[in-house]
Amino acid sequence: ALVQFLLVKDQAKVPVQRSEMVKVIIREYKDECLDIINRANNKLECAFGYQLKEIDTQNHAYIIINKLGYPT
């Protein structure tokens, strides 16, 4: 569900905050938040060639980057 949420947010070209991921998708698993985000990042890399990158370490904002070099 998190991968799908991130892909939709990427289409809108807006950064996603970790708090938004927790509130909207992760909810009751917030203690495993970082592990879930890392697993979602692995799926994005394997399936789509994308990488989830933290662009703001204070606000924990993330964007998706195309690792293959093709335009998105």
RACORMO-V178507 format. One record per residue. RES is the residue in one small letter. PSI is psi in whole degrees, -180 to 180 (none if undefined). D_FIRST is the distance of its C-alpha to the first C-alpha in whole Angstrom. Layout:
res=<RES,RES>
psi=<PSI,PSI>
d_first=<D_FIRST,D_FIRST>
This chain:
res=<a,l,v,q,f,l,l,v,k,d,q,a,k,v,p,v,q,r,s,e,m,v,k,v,i,i,r,e,y,k,d,e,c,l,d,i,i,n,r,a,n,n,k,l,e,c,a,f,g,y,q,l,k,e,i,d,t,q,n,h,a,y,i,i,i,n,k,l,g,y,p,t>
psi=<-37,-39,-47,-43,-44,-39,-39,-44,-36,-36,-34,-7,41,139,150,131,146,-39,-35,-40,-43,-45,-42,-41,-53,-39,-99,-8,29,-22,-27,22,-52,-38,-42,-41,-41,-40,-39,-40,-43,-42,-41,-40,-47,-44,-36,-11,24,159,136,120,132,119,-16,106,-22,-43,-2,57,140,152,164,132,138,112,-17,-14,2,149,144,none>
d_first=<0,4,6,5,6,9,10,11,12,14,16,17,19,18,17,14,16,15,16,13,10,12,13,10,7,9,12,14,13,14,17,15,13,15,14,10,11,13,11,9,12,14,11,12,16,16,14,15,18,16,16,15,18,19,22,23,24,25,22,19,18,16,17,16,19,20,22,23,25,25,24,21>
